[in-house]
């Protein structure tokens, strides 16, 4: 088996596993969905863009045969197209951050067009359609509660919590969609840089030196005030803006951590453990986000001079 064929088969199987995560594991399968773009990006950069394109077409064909266009088209729009565009931009030596931004923009535009067409076909609109999807997932989750081993008090608390989560999802789904799409592409870039045999130097700024555009601090501050002091649509719009911007400052906080890991020559396995803790161990994600946010004023990575 040639190397390109090996990559093609392996990437196709891995992608099908990632895409089918929800069917295999239920809600926990969303974690696998986050890596659905990674195999295509890896193959396209490692074995050539045509190999990546063949992987996307093969995965789309298999999904079409198994579940029809209800599975094939969402994969192509949500993961396949963005992965190919990201790989193409990286192969053309575009900076990794710009490549992710452009690939995400293309994915969102295609998704918006598809969702608009489907909503028009249903005689509805995008917001009504999306709210119906979110409410359907909440209702299905609530329906499973009586079968669990919970006391009546625990069930009441769980239902109240899920209703609160449902309210948040119905309000913030546009921003959450963008964040989820961006995260899948960022994970693909991160794994590409760390898993490719022989190493892979990402084009563009070194991650340890990366920072978000400084101008974003003003819409962030404005959104915070609007969200806490208004109601209705202004509060919903500001909530979505906050959901969009906070992950950027979290990413900047991770870049600062990466800078100090490199400065202190921390072992790779310990670095990876630190990143995992920064993402998963509460309240570290909040602390990392604030570090990224206040970096605008403090500039944590600026060389310090010591007086002797």
C-alpha positions as CSV (number, residue, x, y, z in Angstrom):
1,X,0.0,0.0,0.0
2,X,1.4,3.4,-1.0
3,X,1.9,6.1,1.6
4,X,-0.8,8.3,0.1
5,X,-3.3,5.4,0.0
6,X,-2.5,4.6,3.6
7,X,-3.1,8.2,4.7
8,X,-6.3,8.3,2.7
9,X,-7.8,5.2,4.3
10,X,-6.6,6.1,7.8
11,X,-8.0,9.7,7.5
12,X,-11.3,8.5,6.2
13,X,-11.8,6.0,9.0
14,X,-10.8,8.5,11.6
15,X,-13.0,11.2,10.2
16,X,-16.0,8.8,10.2
17,X,-15.3,8.0,13.8
18,X,-15.1,11.7,14.7
19,X,-18.3,12.6,12.8
20,X,-20.2,9.7,14.3
21,X,-19.2,10.5,17.8
22,X,-22.6,11.6,19.0
23,X,-24.3,8.4,17.6
24,X,-21.6,6.3,19.4
25,X,-21.3,8.1,22.7
26,X,-24.3,10.4,23.0
27,X,-23.7,14.0,24.1
28,X,-20.2,13.1,25.1
29,X,-19.5,12.4,21.4
30,X,-19.4,16.1,20.8
31,X,-15.8,15.9,22.1
32,X,-15.0,13.7,19.1
33,X,-16.7,16.1,16.7
34,X,-14.1,18.7,17.7
35,X,-11.4,16.7,15.9
36,X,-13.5,16.0,12.7
37,X,-11.4,18.4,10.6
38,X,-8.0,17.2,11.8
39,X,-7.5,14.1,9.6
40,X,-8.2,16.0,6.4
41,X,-5.9,18.9,7.3
42,X,-3.1,16.5,8.3
43,X,-3.4,14.4,5.1
44,X,-3.7,17.5,2.8
45,X,-0.5,19.0,4.3
46,X,1.4,15.7,4.6
47,X,0.4,14.0,1.4
48,X,-0.8,16.8,-0.8
49,X,-4.1,18.8,-1.3
50,X,-5.5,16.2,-3.7
51,X,-5.2,13.5,-1.0
52,X,-7.1,15.8,1.4
53,X,-9.8,16.4,-1.3
54,X,-10.1,12.7,-1.9
55,X,-10.6,12.1,1.8
56,X,-13.4,14.6,2.0
57,X,-15.1,13.2,-1.1
58,X,-14.8,9.6,0.3
59,X,-16.2,10.5,3.7
60,X,-19.0,12.4,2.1
61,X,-19.8,9.5,-0.1
62,X,-19.8,7.0,2.8
63,X,-22.1,9.2,4.8
64,X,-24.4,9.6,1.8
65,X,-24.7,5.9,1.4
66,X,-25.2,5.2,5.1
67,X,-27.4,8.1,6.3
68,X,-28.2,10.1,3.2
69,X,-27.8,13.8,2.7
70,X,-28.9,14.5,6.3
71,X,-25.4,13.4,7.3
72,X,-23.3,14.0,4.2
73,X,-24.2,17.6,3.6
74,X,-23.7,18.9,7.2
75,X,-20.2,17.2,7.2
76,X,-19.2,18.7,3.9
77,X,-20.3,22.2,5.1
78,X,-19.3,22.1,8.7
79,X,-16.0,20.2,8.6
80,X,-14.9,19.1,5.1
81,X,-15.0,22.4,3.3
82,X,-13.3,24.3,6.2
83,X,-10.6,21.7,6.6
84,X,-9.7,21.9,2.9
85,X,-9.6,25.7,2.8
86,X,-7.5,25.7,5.9
87,X,-5.0,23.2,4.4
88,X,-4.9,25.1,1.2
89,X,-4.0,28.4,3.0
90,X,-1.4,26.7,5.1
91,X,0.2,25.1,2.0
92,X,0.4,28.6,0.5
93,X,2.2,29.8,3.6
94,X,-0.5,32.0,4.9
95,X,-0.2,32.7,8.7
96,X,-1.9,30.0,10.8
97,X,-4.1,32.6,12.5
98,X,-5.2,34.2,9.3
99,X,-5.7,30.8,7.7
100,X,-8.0,29.7,10.6
101,X,-9.9,33.0,10.4
102,X,-10.5,32.8,6.6
103,X,-11.4,29.1,6.7
104,X,-13.8,29.8,9.5
105,X,-15.4,32.7,7.6
106,X,-15.8,30.5,4.5
107,X,-17.4,27.7,6.6
108,X,-19.8,30.1,8.3
109,X,-20.8,31.7,5.0
110,X,-21.6,28.3,3.4
111,X,-23.5,27.2,6.5
112,X,-25.5,30.4,6.6
113,X,-26.5,30.0,2.9
114,X,-27.4,26.4,3.4
115,X,-29.4,27.1,6.6
116,X,-31.2,30.0,4.9
117,X,-32.2,27.9,2.0
118,X,-33.5,25.2,4.3
119,X,-35.4,27.7,6.4
120,X,-36.9,29.2,3.3
121,X,-37.9,25.7,2.1
122,X,-39.6,25.1,5.4
123,X,-41.4,28.5,5.3
124,X,-39.5,29.6,8.4
125,X,-36.5,31.7,9.3
126,X,-33.0,30.9,10.6
127,X,-33.6,31.9,14.2
128,X,-36.9,30.0,14.5
129,X,-35.3,26.9,12.9
130,X,-32.2,27.1,15.2
131,X,-34.3,27.6,18.3
132,X,-36.4,24.6,17.4
133,X,-33.3,22.4,17.0
134,X,-32.0,23.6,20.4
135,X,-35.3,23.1,22.1
136,X,-35.6,19.6,20.6
137,X,-32.3,18.6,22.1
138,X,-33.3,20.0,25.5
139,X,-36.6,18.2,25.4
140,X,-34.9,14.9,24.6
141,X,-32.4,15.4,27.5
142,X,-35.2,16.2,29.9
143,X,-37.1,13.1,28.8
144,X,-34.3,10.9,30.0
145,X,-34.2,12.3,33.5
146,X,-37.1,10.2,35.0
147,X,-35.3,7.0,34.1
148,X,-32.2,8.0,36.1
149,X,-31.6,7.2,39.7
150,X,-32.3,10.7,41.0
151,X,-34.3,11.8,44.0
152,X,-37.3,14.1,43.3
153,X,-35.3,17.1,44.7
154,X,-32.3,16.2,42.5
155,X,-34.6,15.8,39.4
156,X,-36.1,19.3,40.1
157,X,-32.7,20.8,40.4
158,X,-31.5,19.1,37.2
159,X,-34.5,20.3,35.3
160,X,-34.0,23.8,36.5
161,X,-30.3,23.7,35.5
162,X,-31.1,22.3,32.0
163,X,-33.8,25.0,31.5
164,X,-31.2,27.7,32.4
165,X,-28.7,26.1,30.0
166,X,-31.5,25.9,27.3
167,X,-32.2,29.7,27.7
168,X,-28.5,30.4,27.3
169,X,-28.2,28.2,24.2
170,X,-31.2,29.8,22.6
171,X,-29.7,33.2,23.1
172,X,-26.0,32.5,22.3
173,X,-26.2,29.8,19.6
174,X,-24.9,32.1,16.8
175,X,-21.7,32.9,18.8
176,X,-21.4,29.3,20.0
177,X,-21.5,28.1,16.4
178,X,-18.6,30.3,15.5
179,X,-16.6,29.3,18.6
180,X,-17.2,25.6,17.9
181,X,-16.1,26.0,14.3
182,X,-13.1,28.0,15.2
183,X,-12.1,25.4,17.9
184,X,-12.2,22.5,15.4
185,X,-9.9,24.4,13.1
186,X,-7.5,25.5,15.9
187,X,-7.3,21.9,17.2
188,X,-6.4,20.8,13.7
189,X,-3.6,23.3,13.4
190,X,-2.3,22.5,16.9
191,X,-2.3,18.7,16.3
192,X,-0.7,19.3,12.8
193,X,2.2,21.1,14.4
194,X,2.7,18.5,17.1
195,X,1.8,15.1,15.5
196,X,3.3,15.4,12.0
197,X,6.4,13.1,11.7
198,X,9.5,15.2,11.5
199,X,7.7,18.2,12.9
200,X,5.9,21.0,11.1
201,X,6.6,24.7,11.5
202,X,3.3,26.6,11.2
203,X,3.6,29.6,8.9
204,X,3.0,33.0,10.5
205,X,3.6,34.3,14.0
206,X,4.9,31.9,16.7
207,X,2.1,30.9,19.0
208,X,4.1,31.9,22.1
209,X,4.1,35.5,20.7
210,X,0.5,35.6,19.5
211,X,-1.9,38.2,20.7
212,X,-5.4,39.2,19.7
213,X,-6.0,42.5,18.0
214,X,-5.8,45.3,20.6
215,X,-8.9,47.1,19.1
216,X,-11.1,44.2,20.2
217,X,-10.9,45.4,23.9
218,X,-13.3,48.2,23.2
219,X,-16.2,46.1,21.8
220,X,-15.5,43.7,24.7
221,X,-15.9,46.4,27.3
222,X,-19.0,47.9,25.6
223,X,-20.6,44.4,25.4
224,X,-20.0,43.8,29.1
225,X,-21.7,47.1,30.1
226,X,-24.6,46.5,27.7
227,X,-25.2,42.9,28.9
228,X,-25.3,43.8,32.6
229,X,-27.3,47.0,32.3
230,X,-29.9,46.3,29.5
231,X,-32.5,43.7,28.6
232,X,-34.0,42.3,25.4
233,X,-32.1,42.2,22.1
234,X,-29.3,44.5,23.2
235,X,-28.4,42.1,26.0
236,X,-28.7,39.1,23.6
237,X,-26.4,40.7,21.0
238,X,-23.9,41.7,23.7
239,X,-23.9,38.2,25.1
240,X,-23.0,36.8,21.7
241,X,-20.2,39.3,21.4
242,X,-18.8,38.3,24.8
243,X,-19.0,34.6,23.9
244,X,-17.1,35.4,20.7
245,X,-14.3,37.4,22.3
246,X,-13.7,35.6,25.6
247,X,-12.2,32.5,23.8
248,X,-9.7,34.9,22.0
249,X,-8.4,36.2,25.3
250,X,-8.3,32.6,26.6
251,X,-6.2,31.7,23.6
252,X,-3.9,34.7,24.3
253,X,-3.6,33.5,27.9
254,X,-2.5,30.1,26.6
255,X,0.1,31.8,24.3
256,X,1.5,33.6,27.4
257,X,1.7,30.2,29.2
258,X,3.5,28.8,26.2
259,X,6.0,31.7,26.2
260,X,6.9,31.0,29.9
261,X,7.1,27.3,29.3
262,X,9.6,27.9,26.6
263,X,11.5,30.5,28.6
264,X,11.9,28.0,31.5
265,X,12.7,25.1,29.1
266,X,9.8,23.0,30.6
267,X,9.8,19.4,29.4
268,X,7.3,18.7,26.6
269,X,5.2,16.2,28.6
270,X,4.9,18.7,31.4
271,X,3.9,21.4,29.0
272,X,1.1,19.2,27.6
273,X,-0.1,18.5,31.1
274,X,-0.1,22.2,31.9
275,X,-2.2,23.0,28.8
276,X,-4.7,20.2,29.7
277,X,-5.0,21.6,33.2
278,X,-5.4,25.2,31.9
279,X,-8.3,24.0,29.8
280,X,-10.1,21.6,32.1
281,X,-9.2,22.3,35.7
282,X,-11.5,24.9,37.2
283,X,-10.9,27.8,37.9
284,X,-7.8,27.8,35.7
285,X,-9.7,28.6,32.4
286,X,-11.0,31.8,34.0
287,X,-7.6,32.8,35.3
288,X,-6.0,32.1,31.9
289,X,-8.7,34.2,30.2
290,X,-8.0,37.1,32.6
291,X,-4.3,36.8,32.0
292,X,-4.9,37.1,28.2
293,X,-7.3,40.0,28.8
294,X,-5.0,42.1,31.0
295,X,-2.0,41.4,28.8
296,X,-3.0,44.4,26.8
297,X,-1.9,46.6,29.8
298,X,0.6,44.5,31.6
299,X,2.4,42.9,28.6
300,X,3.5,39.8,30.5
301,X,5.9,38.7,27.7
302,X,7.9,42.0,27.7
303,X,11.5,41.3,28.8
304,X,12.1,42.6,32.3
305,X,15.3,44.3,33.3
306,X,16.6,43.7,36.8
307,X,18.7,46.2,38.6
308,X,21.7,44.9,40.5
